[in-house]
Amino acid sequence: MIPSSSARVLAARHNIPIAVASLDALLARGRPDLVVIAAPTEAHAPLVSAALEAGIAVLCEKPLVNTAGVAAALAATAEATGVLGSVGYSFRYAAALQALKRDIERGVLGRPWLLELFEYNAQFHPSRGVSPGWKGDPSRARAGALQEYGSHVIDLAGWLAGPIEAVHAALTRVLPDARLDDIATVQLRFRPPAIGLIVTSWALSGGSPGIRVRFHGSEGLAEAEVTNATPGGQAYRRVTLDGVAQEVPLHGLDAAIGAQTARHIDDVVALVQGRPSPYPGTLPTLRDGARIQRVLDAALTATGDWGDISEHDTRPGEIDGPSR
């Protein structure tokens, strides 16, 4: 095989000295310090495994793989070899979400009660004329918007409120000829009493990337946004019990859309080089990727047991219970 023309053009544009057709061909030229895997999800497992076994640190695009068992095996390999592995859940590094995480850790918001998480934008709306490609192909992807978009906010849910203990999901297809979900809602249960709700879609109106988080704690509410529809790209505010919002300045971190990815790479590089993490407690590991895949797998099977509401249950004007 030879590298595709697009790979050669991309390499030239970014002053990358070589473009090769496979990881094996890359390893034959020498051992790099870090491999970034940005291939379709179906290709992740063998590439991640080969890099780890060669002692090379890995930054893999999300989701890690298509099934929880394979994800767990990759996490175990990273832990057994002691090789750094991270998954591309880079929104942890967004300035607004870093500010929210700090408030949670400092107890400003109290105990988590309810977490609302949204990621949606109209990337694949029919009017855009853009196809999901392999992301919408069930032979190559386990789920659609739930996996490609929803996995980001599933990661944020666990990072902000603690382990997810149970889920229930509703999926639907709205795009012409869709074979995987275009819109998904997921209910979450954390350690009691905390619960949560996720809404994710690649067809609904919204600025890219369309991340919004509302953390309702025992001491108040905080809201974080990462979207190009927000002036500056990000915003963070605290809301009192009376609903009064206070904007919190995002000092010290660039709030521009995309800045979180650069911070994620900086974090990985620092750790590969043996330096302290510039963002302690933030790195999404392969073990985190495996936990997220467990939630995704559970959500895909937890779509039953709906309570049907029949129009014949009660006659007009009939009310259950004693009259008053």
C-alpha positions in Angstrom: 0.0 0.0 0.0 1.0 3.6 -0.5 -0.3 6.5 1.5 -3.4 8.2 -0.1 -2.9 11.5 -1.9 -5.0 13.2 0.8 -2.6 11.9 3.4 0.4 13.3 1.5 -1.3 16.7 1.0 -2.2 16.9 4.7 1.4 16.0 5.7 2.8 18.6 3.4 0.4 21.3 4.6 1.6 20.8 8.2 5.3 20.2 7.5 5.1 16.6 8.5 8.1 14.9 6.9 6.5 11.5 6.0 3.2 9.9 5.2 2.9 6.2 5.4 0.1 3.7 4.7 0.0 1.8 8.0 1.1 1.8 11.6 3.5 -1.1 10.8 5.1 1.0 8.1 5.5 3.8 10.7 7.0 1.6 13.3 9.4 0.2 10.7 10.9 3.7 10.4 11.5 4.0 14.1 9.7 4.3 17.4 7.7 7.5 17.9 6.9 8.8 21.4 3.2 9.2 20.7 0.7 8.0 18.2 -2.5 9.9 17.5 -5.2 7.5 16.2 -7.9 9.4 14.2 -9.2 6.5 12.1 -12.8 5.4 12.0 -13.9 3.6 15.2 -13.8 0.1 13.7 -10.0 0.5 13.2 -9.2 1.7 16.7 -8.7 -1.6 18.5 -5.8 -3.1 16.5 -4.0 0.2 16.2 -4.3 1.0 19.9 -3.2 -2.5 20.9 -0.2 -2.5 18.5 1.0 0.9 19.8 0.6 -0.1 23.4 2.4 -3.4 23.0 5.2 -1.5 21.2 5.5 0.8 24.3 4.2 3.9 22.4 1.8 6.3 24.1 -1.6 6.6 22.4 -4.1 9.4 22.0 -7.2 7.8 20.4 -10.2 9.5 18.9 -13.5 8.9 20.7 -15.3 6.6 21.1 -12.5 4.2 22.0 -14.1 1.2 20.2 -17.6 -0.2 19.4 -18.0 -2.7 22.3 -17.4 -2.6 26.1 -15.4 -5.9 26.2 -12.9 -4.8 23.6 -12.5 -1.4 25.4 -11.9 -3.1 28.7 -9.2 -5.3 27.1 -7.4 -2.2 25.7 -7.6 -0.5 29.1 -6.1 -3.6 30.7 -3.3 -3.7 28.2 -2.4 0.0 28.9 -2.4 -0.7 32.7 -0.3 -3.9 32.3 2.3 -2.3 30.1 2.3 1.0 32.0 2.0 2.9 28.7 0.0 6.1 28.6 -3.3 5.9 26.8 -5.9 8.7 26.4 -9.2 9.0 24.5 -10.3 12.2 22.7 -12.8 13.4 25.2 -11.2 16.8 25.0 -14.2 18.9 26.2 -13.0 18.2 29.8 -10.3 20.8 28.9 -12.8 23.5 27.8 -12.4 26.6 29.9 -16.1 26.7 31.0 -16.1 23.0 32.0 -12.8 23.4 33.9 -14.4 26.3 35.9 -17.5 24.1 36.6 -15.3 21.2 37.8 -13.4 23.5 40.1 -16.6 24.7 41.7 -17.8 21.2 42.2 -14.5 20.1 43.8 -14.6 23.1 46.1 -18.1 22.4 47.3 -19.5 25.7 45.9 -22.5 23.9 44.4 -23.0 21.3 47.1 -24.0 17.7 46.4 -25.1 16.8 42.9 -28.9 16.4 42.6 -29.6 16.7 38.8 -27.3 16.9 35.8 -28.6 18.1 32.4 -26.2 17.6 29.5 -26.8 18.5 25.8 -24.7 18.1 22.7 -26.4 18.7 19.5 -26.0 20.7 16.2 -27.3 20.4 12.7 -24.1 18.9 11.2 -26.0 16.3 9.2 -29.3 18.0 8.8 -30.7 17.4 5.2 -30.4 21.1 4.3 -26.6 20.9 4.8 -26.1 18.2 2.2 -23.5 16.4 4.3 -23.8 12.6 4.9 -22.7 11.0 8.1 -20.7 8.5 6.0 -19.3 5.6 8.0 -20.6 7.2 11.2 -24.1 6.3 10.0 -23.3 2.8 8.7 -24.3 0.1 11.2 -21.7 -2.3 9.7 -19.0 0.1 10.9 -20.5 2.0 13.9 -22.4 0.6 16.8 -24.7 3.7 17.1 -25.1 7.1 15.5 -25.5 10.4 17.3 -25.6 8.6 20.7 -22.1 7.3 20.2 -20.5 10.0 18.1 -21.9 13.0 20.1 -23.5 11.5 23.2 -20.3 9.8 24.3 -18.8 13.3 24.9 -21.4 14.2 27.4 -21.5 10.7 28.9 -17.8 11.3 29.7 -18.6 14.7 31.2 -21.4 13.3 33.3 -19.1 10.8 35.0 -16.3 13.3 35.3 -18.5 15.9 37.0 -21.0 13.8 39.0 -19.3 10.5 39.7 -19.9 7.0 38.3 -23.0 6.4 36.3 -24.9 3.4 37.9 -27.9 2.9 35.5 -29.3 4.2 32.3 -32.5 4.3 30.2 -32.5 5.5 26.6 -34.8 6.5 23.7 -33.5 6.6 20.2 -35.1 7.8 17.0 -34.2 8.3 13.3 -35.4 11.5 11.5 -33.1 11.8 8.5 -34.0 10.3 5.1 -32.6 6.7 4.9 -31.1 6.9 8.4 -29.9 3.5 9.6 -28.7 4.6 13.0 -30.1 7.0 15.6 -30.1 10.8 14.7 -31.6 11.9 18.1 -31.1 10.2 21.5 -32.2 10.9 25.0 -30.6 9.1 27.9 -31.7 9.1 31.6 -28.9 8.6 34.1 -28.7 7.4 37.7 -25.6 8.3 39.7 -25.0 7.6 43.4 -28.3 8.4 45.0 -30.0 10.8 45.0 -28.4 12.2 41.9 -30.0 11.7 38.5 -29.3 13.1 35.0 -30.6 13.6 31.5 -28.7 13.7 28.1 -30.0 15.0 24.8 -27.8 14.4 21.8 -28.3 14.8 18.0 -26.5 15.5 14.8 -29.7 16.9 13.2 -31.1 19.4 15.7 -30.5 23.2 15.4 -27.6 24.5 17.5 -24.2 26.0 17.3 -21.3 23.7 17.0 -20.2 21.8 19.0 -23.4 22.4 21.0 -22.2 21.4 24.5 -24.3 22.7 27.4 -24.2 21.4 30.9 -26.5 22.4 33.8 -25.3 21.1 37.2 -28.0 21.4 39.9 -26.5 20.9 43.3 -27.8 21.2 46.8 -26.4 24.7 47.1 -27.4 26.1 43.7 -27.1 25.8 39.9 -24.2 26.2 37.5 -24.3 26.4 33.7 -21.5 25.8 31.2 -21.7 26.3 27.4 -19.2 25.5 24.7 -20.8 26.6 21.4 -20.0 29.0 18.6 -23.5 30.5 19.2 -22.1 32.0 22.4 -20.1 35.2 22.3 -16.4 34.2 22.8 -17.2 30.5 22.2 -17.8 29.6 25.9 -19.6 30.8 29.0 -19.9 29.8 32.6 -22.4 31.2 35.1 -23.7 30.4 38.6 -27.5 30.7 39.3 -29.0 31.4 42.7 -32.0 29.6 44.1 -34.0 32.7 43.0 -32.8 32.3 39.4 -30.4 35.2 39.3 -27.5 34.4 37.0 -23.9 35.6 37.6 -21.4 35.3 34.8 -18.1 34.0 35.9 -15.0 35.2 34.0 -13.0 32.5 32.5 -9.6 33.8 33.5 -6.4 32.0 32.6 -7.7 29.8 29.8 -8.5 30.5 26.1 -12.2 30.1 25.7 -12.1 29.9 21.9 -13.7 26.9 20.2 -11.1 24.2 19.7 -8.7 25.4 22.4 -9.6 22.4 24.5 -8.1 20.0 22.0 -4.7 21.8 22.2 -4.8 21.6 26.0 -5.6 17.9 25.8 -2.5 17.4 23.5 -0.4 19.5 25.8 -1.4 17.4 28.8 -0.6 14.1 26.9 2.8 15.4 25.7 3.7 16.6 29.2 3.0 13.2 30.7 4.8 11.4 27.9 7.9 13.6 28.7 7.7 12.8 32.4 6.5 16.4 33.4 3.7 17.1 35.8 0.2 17.4 34.2 -0.7 21.1 33.6 -4.3 20.1 34.1 -4.4 17.6 37.1 -7.3 15.2 37.3 -8.4 16.0 33.7 -6.8 13.4 31.4 -9.4 10.9 30.0 -7.7 7.5 30.1 -8.4 4.3 28.3 -10.1 3.1 31.5 -12.4 6.1 31.2 -13.0 5.1 27.6 -14.0 1.6 28.7 -16.4 2.9 31.3 -18.1 5.2 28.7 -18.4 2.2 26.4 -20.1 0.3 29.1 -22.7 3.1 29.5 -23.2 3.2 25.7 -23.7 -0.6 25.5 -26.2 -0.4 28.4 -28.0 2.5 26.8 -28.4 0.6 23.5 -30.1 -2.3 25.3 -32.1 -0.1 27.8 -34.7 1.2 25.4 -37.7 -0.9 26.5 -40.3 -0.9 29.3 -42.1 2.2 28.2 -45.3 3.0 30.1 -48.0 3.3 27.3 -50.6 6.0 27.8 -53.8 4.9 26.3 -56.4 7.5 25.3 -59.1 5.0 26.5 -57.7 4.9 30.1 -60.1 7.6 31.2 -63.2 9.3 29.8 -63.1 13.1 29.2 -63.7 14.8 32.5 -63.0 11.7 34.6 -60.4 12.2 37.4 -59.0 9.5 39.6 -59.3 9.8 43.3 -62.0 11.3 45.6 -63.9 14.3 44.4 -63.5 17.6 46.1 
